[in-house]
């Protein structure tokens, strides 16, 4: 690796870590009025998008099943999801979002939209598209790295 790239990567490492930390903190602050943590909100989002079985959800979020079960129990206790036995396979559980869960998620989407609109207001349309594309590439690479690590550990 050439020296200029190495230096740029080192600088980016610091900025990237700080950026991720700030986004995590902002998200927690924004969602605090909902009574949910960002990871619980993400779980609710996955259920709303149609992931109905805990195994699918755990794989999509790259979570261990005990953590997922814990969060599902919290969301169920708040009346935001319902769990039931799968009628086609009684060994499996189905998860679905409730009307209250959908209303809360819609509120969270609006809150997040207002926040990101303000945070990204200084970017041009071209910069927004570029940033979206770069974030997609990073997320895709992260998923591939995680999958490779999982396969190596299996």
N, C-alpha and C positions, 0 to 999 in steps of 0.2 A: 504494500500500500504506500502511495507516495505521501510525502510529508505534509503537503497542503491538505490532502483529504483527511489524513489522520488528525490534524489540528482542527479542521472543520467538524469532524465527528466528535472530538472531545468537547468542543464548545456546544455543539448540538445536544450532547448527552446531558449537560447541565440544564440547558433550556427546556429540553423535552421532559426531564424529571420534574422540574419546577412547574411546567405547564400541566402535567398530569396531576400533580398535587393540588394546584389551584382549581382545576376543573372538579376534582373530587370534593374539595372543600366548598366550592360554589354550589355544586349539586346538592350536597348535604344541607346547606343553608336554605336553598330554594325549596327543597322538598320537606323541610322540617315542619311547616304548618300542616302537612298531610298526615304526619305521624309515621311516615315511612322513611327508611334509609334508602339511599340510591340503589343499592343492590336489591332491596325488596321491590322497589319501583320497577327495576329492570325485569325481575321475575314476573311481576304483574303484566308487564308489557309482553313478555314471551307467551304467557297464557292467553292474553287477548289476541295475539297473532295466530293462535290455533294450535300451539304445542299443548297436547292434552295428556301426555303420559310423562310421569316423573323421569323415566329413563331418557326420553327425548330432551326434556328440559335440561337435565344434568349435563348431557353431552353438548347441547347448544351453548350453555353458559360455562362449560368446563368446570363444573362444581362437583364436589364429592356428594354422594347421595345423602349422608347424614346432615350436611349443611342445607341441602335442598329441602329435606324433610322438615328441618327446624323452621325454615322460612315459610314453607307451605303451611305449617301449623299456625304460625303467627298471622298470615294473611287470612286463613280460614277463621281464626278466632275473631278477627276484625270484620268478618262478613264480606270480604272482598273476593274470595274464591269459594268454590265448593268442590269437595272431592267425593267421588262415588265409585263403586265397583264397575268395571267395564262389563257391560252385559254380554259381549261376545267372548270375553276371557276373564273370568272372575278372579284370576290371580293378579290382574292388572288394575290400576286405579286410573280413573279419568279425572282431570282437573279442568274446571271451567270458571271463567270470570263471572261475577255477579253483576247486577245492575249498579250496585253501590261501588264495586270495583271499577267498572267502566266509567262511572261519573268521576271518581277520583283520578283515574288515569287521564281523562279528558282535561281535568283541571291542571294536572301536572304537565300535560303537553302544552297547554296555553302558557303556563308559567315559564316553561323552558323556551318556548318560541319567543316570548317577550325578551327573555334574558339573552338568547343568542342573537336576536335582531339588534339589540343594543351593543353587545360585545363585538359584533362583526360589522357594525355600521360604517366603519372607515374603509372597508375593503370594496374594491370595484367588483362588478359582476364577473369579470375575467378572473380576478383573484379568488373569488368565492368558488368558482368552478375548479380552478387549479387546486385550492385547498381541499375541496371535497375529493378530488381525484387522488391527491397525495395521501389523504387519510385512508381512503379505501385501499390503496396499495400497501400502506403500513399494516392495516388490519388484516389484510390477506396474508401478508408475510408472517405476521404474528401467529395467525391460525396454523399456517404450515409448520412453523417452528414448534408450536405446542404439540401438534399432531406427531411430528417426528420424535419429540421428547417422550411422548406417551408411548409410541411404538417401541422406542429403544428400551423403555422401562418395563414393557410387558413381557 
